[in-house]
Every structure is written in C-alpha cells, then in structure tokens.
Amino acid sequence: MIIKIAIVEDDINQARLLESHLTNYSAEKGLSFNIVHFSQAVALLENYDSNFDIIFMDIQLPYMNGMDAARSIRALDKTVILIFITNLTQYAIQGYEVEALDYMLKPVEYYDFALKMSRAMQRLNENPKDEILIPSDKGILKVSPKSIRYVETEGHHVIYHSVENSFRQYATISSIEKKMHGYDFFRCNNCYLVNLAYVQSVQGYTVTLDGGIELRISQPRKKAFVNKLMEYVREKDE
C-alpha cells in the first residue's frame, strides 16, 4: 500500500524537514509514501483529486491561508487526514473546526512528528478506504457508496442522492451500475439505482426508502429486485 501525502508549505526548508521526517519514519515502519509538495494552498485546490491520505497544511500561506484551504478541502473530501503545521498554537486550535487530526509547531521535531504520524496511521487503519471518486459539477468528490441512498438518471446526467446532499455527474445509469457493483445497489427501473441498505418497504410497484422517499418499480424488474432485496436481508441476518 502506497500512502499519498501532500505537504502544503511555502517555506522550502520546512517542507524539506517534513520530507526528511517522512523518509525516516517510512524506513522505521516499513511504509511506502508518495509525497507531493505544494508551495501554495491554491495550487493544491486547483487540481484536487481527492486521493490524498494525509495533508500537512501550513496555516500562514500566501493568497489563501491554510484554514480557508482546509474548509474548501472538507467540502470535497470528508475523510482525508489533516495535520496543521504552524508557528502559533492559537491558530492551530481552530483546526478542530475542520476536523483536523492534530497540529505540530515549527520547527517540527522528529519525536513529535513520529507521535502524530503514528496517530495518523492508526486513523488510516481504523478507517480503511471505502470510497469512490466521482467527477461532478462540484469538482472531483470522494464519496462512500454507503452514504448514497439512490442514483437517478436525468438526460445525459445521473444524480447521486446521498444522506447529506445531492450532486450530478455526466454519465449513464448503466455505467454507474457497473461502478457500484459489490456495494448492494440494484436497479428498480430504468431510471433508479437503489442502495438496498436504505429500503424500508416494498408495496406493489413502489419501494420506500428511509426518509419517506418513494420510487417506482417497473413491472419487468420487480421480480429480480424483490429477489435481490430478500437475498440482501438474509445475508444481513446471518
């Protein structure tokens, strides 16, 4: 497993120090890191692809400070581990607003770094990745399939309806059905791909999801849909 790490730091000496600490830590623990350095937060956000595991973020940066950058990142990526690097503790405390794991004071000593890095690795191991990357009109989003209630088609787009919000992608429902294979999704008609975990009931040709959401089941797909739902329920009861 290669762990992808971003260092967002405008001071090249501080960035090199972190890279040195990462090199030493990886050698000690037998880990593989892919490290990318950004001198500005805007450079990270311009091409943010939501596949970083850990981001070391300086707070005092040109053009956009680290705290504002972290808020933008959290809008796209709920799971990436954020660790702030700062000169002043008072700024780092604000990191809890964006669910930062921790902070380190400059110049970062290796002992402190190793402690915080071990916490980050524990967090990664506790929360193994179960997300897919979705290019949407809001940028590339990292989303857990478990959070998606259903997907519907609308013209040349699909709309993902998650627990928190909805977002669109230029795609076909058939392509999304293939992407969701293995995540307990099943078509109830040509327009809807349903997460079976959210099904509350089936009455006639209507499937009701939690929150009172009602979707139509087509006659040709009803038998297969009901059979798949019963299979899913039996597996969960075992």
RARANOR-V803349 format. One record per residue. N is the residue number from 0. PSI is psi in radians with two decimals (* if undefined). OMEGA is omega as a letter, one per 20 degrees, with the letter a starting at -180 (999 if undefined). D_LAST is the distance of its C-alpha to the last C-alpha in Angstrom with 2 decimals. Layout:
{{N PSI OMEGA D_LAST} {N PSI OMEGA D_LAST}}
This chain:
{{0 2.22 r 31.77} {1 2.17 a 34.83} {2 2.13 a 34.92} {3 2.18 a 37.09} {4 2.36 r 39.41} {5 2.34 r 42.06} {6 2.03 r 45.12} {7 1.74 a 46.98} {8 2.19 a 50.32} {9 -0.28 r 53.89} {10 1.91 a 55.49} {11 -0.58 r 55.40} {12 -0.69 r 56.05} {13 -0.65 r 53.07} {14 -0.74 r 50.88} {15 -0.60 r 52.12} {16 -0.77 r 51.50} {17 -0.74 r 47.82} {18 -0.69 r 47.58} {19 -0.76 r 49.18} {20 -0.71 r 46.73} {21 -0.70 r 43.81} {22 -0.77 r 45.39} {23 -0.74 a 45.82} {24 -0.73 a 42.32} {25 -0.63 r 40.78} {26 -0.71 a 42.96} {27 -0.68 a 41.97} {28 -0.08 a 38.21} {29 0.68 a 38.13} {30 2.82 r 36.90} {31 2.15 a 38.01} {32 2.45 r 39.28} {33 1.89 a 40.58} {34 2.26 r 43.05} {35 2.28 a 44.72} {36 2.32 r 47.63} {37 2.28 r 48.71} {38 -0.22 r 51.98} {39 2.58 r 51.20} {40 -0.61 a 48.10} {41 -0.54 r 49.18} {42 -0.64 r 48.98} {43 -0.77 a 45.32} {44 -0.53 a 44.53} {45 -0.65 a 46.54} {46 0.62 a 44.23} {47 2.15 a 41.05} {48 0.20 r 38.19} {49 0.40 r 35.34} {50 0.29 r 34.40} {51 2.53 r 35.94} {52 -0.70 a 33.81} {53 2.40 r 36.55} {54 2.13 r 39.77} {55 2.03 a 42.70} {56 2.05 r 44.76} {57 2.52 a 48.35} {58 -0.73 a 49.13} {59 1.70 a 52.81} {60 2.70 r 52.96} {61 2.62 r 55.51} {62 -0.87 r 54.97} {63 2.17 a 51.54} {64 2.85 a 50.53} {65 -0.56 a 47.26} {66 -0.78 r 45.89} {67 -0.68 r 46.47} {68 -0.70 r 45.02} {69 -0.66 r 41.86} {70 -0.70 r 41.47} {71 -0.69 r 41.82} {72 -0.76 a 39.27} {73 -0.48 r 36.72} {74 -0.43 a 37.22} {75 -0.49 a 36.01} {76 1.89 a 33.70} {77 -0.26 a 31.52} {78 -0.27 a 30.19} {79 2.46 a 33.23} {80 2.16 a 34.48} {81 2.27 r 37.96} {82 2.12 a 40.46} {83 2.52 r 43.95} {84 2.21 a 47.15} {85 2.86 r 50.10} {86 -0.41 a 53.47} {87 2.22 a 52.92} {88 -0.60 a 50.12} {89 -0.56 r 50.77} {90 -0.67 a 49.55} {91 -0.56 a 46.44} {92 -0.52 r 45.23} {93 -0.24 a 44.87} {94 -0.38 r 42.11} {95 -0.36 r 39.57} {96 -0.52 a 40.16} {97 0.37 r 38.46} {98 0.75 r 35.81} {99 2.50 r 37.72} {100 -0.71 a 36.27} {101 -3.07 r 39.72} {102 2.77 r 43.39} {103 2.45 a 46.02} {104 2.44 r 49.76} {105 2.62 i 52.29} {106 2.40 a 53.42} {107 2.08 r 49.95} {108 2.56 a 50.16} {109 -0.67 a 47.91} {110 -0.80 r 46.56} {111 -0.74 r 45.42} {112 -0.82 a 44.08} {113 -0.67 r 42.02} {114 -0.83 a 40.47} {115 -0.63 r 39.51} {116 -0.64 r 38.31} {117 -0.64 r 36.02} {118 -0.72 r 34.50} {119 -0.72 a 34.07} {120 -0.63 r 32.38} {121 -0.71 r 29.98} {122 -0.74 r 29.16} {123 -0.71 a 28.59} {124 -0.55 r 26.21} {125 -0.53 a 24.26} {126 1.28 r 23.98} {127 2.56 a 23.53} {128 2.24 r 24.83} {129 0.88 a 22.59} {130 2.79 r 25.46} {131 2.65 r 27.45} {132 2.23 a 31.21} {133 2.01 r 32.51} {134 2.04 a 36.28} {135 -3.12 r 37.07} {136 -0.08 r 40.19} {137 0.17 a 39.47} {138 -3.03 r 39.53} {139 2.09 a 36.82} {140 2.50 r 33.75} {141 2.04 a 30.82} {142 2.41 r 27.78} {143 2.19 r 24.07} {144 -0.49 a 22.31} {145 -0.38 a 19.79} {146 -0.10 a 22.86} {147 2.10 r 23.89} {148 -0.89 r 23.16} {149 2.86 r 24.89} {150 2.37 r 27.75} {151 2.70 r 30.68} {152 2.50 r 33.68} {153 1.75 a 37.24} {154 -2.19 r 40.06} {155 0.19 a 39.87} {156 2.86 r 37.43} {157 2.65 r 33.81} {158 2.13 r 32.89} {159 2.22 r 29.82} {160 1.78 a 28.79} {161 3.11 r 27.06} {162 -0.60 a 26.29} {163 -0.68 a 29.73} {164 -2.98 r 32.00} {165 2.62 r 32.68} {166 2.72 a 34.42} {167 2.65 r 35.83} {168 2.49 r 35.97} {169 1.83 a 38.22} {170 2.98 r 35.79} {171 2.69 r 34.39} {172 -0.52 r 31.06} {173 -0.69 r 30.45} {174 -0.62 r 31.01} {175 -0.60 r 28.59} {176 -0.69 r 25.95} {177 -0.71 a 26.41} {178 -0.61 a 26.37} {179 0.07 r 23.05} {180 2.25 a 21.40} {181 -0.05 a 18.11} {182 0.35 r 17.82} {183 0.67 r 16.03} {184 2.55 r 19.45} {185 2.51 a 20.67} {186 2.27 r 24.11} {187 -0.31 r 24.69} {188 -3.02 a 28.38} {189 -0.28 a 30.97} {190 -0.37 a 31.36} {191 2.38 r 27.91} {192 2.02 a 24.99} {193 2.38 r 22.12} {194 1.97 a 19.41} {195 -0.37 a 16.42} {196 -0.36 a 15.26} {197 0.04 a 18.43} {198 2.22 r 18.31} {199 -0.68 a 19.02} {200 2.81 r 20.07} {201 2.13 r 21.64} {202 2.04 a 24.85} {203 -2.15 r 27.10} {204 0.56 r 27.75} {205 2.26 r 26.80} {206 2.27 a 23.67} {207 2.22 r 23.77} {208 2.93 r 22.49} {209 2.61 a 22.59} {210 0.10 r 26.24} {211 0.28 r 27.19} {212 2.17 a 27.48} {213 2.26 r 27.89} {214 2.62 a 27.89} {215 2.36 r 29.13} {216 2.23 r 27.11} {217 2.64 a 29.52} {218 -0.75 a 29.86} {219 -0.42 a 29.45} {220 -0.09 a 26.15} {221 -0.84 a 24.52} {222 -0.83 a 22.82} {223 -0.67 a 21.34} {224 -0.82 a 20.32} {225 -0.72 r 18.59} {226 -0.74 r 16.79} {227 -0.67 r 15.64} {228 -0.75 r 14.55} {229 -0.67 r 12.51} {230 -0.74 r 10.90} {231 -0.77 a 10.26} {232 -0.72 r 8.83} {233 -0.72 r 6.36} {234 -0.65 a 5.36} {235 -0.47 a 5.57} {236 -0.30 a 3.80} {237 * 999 0.00}}
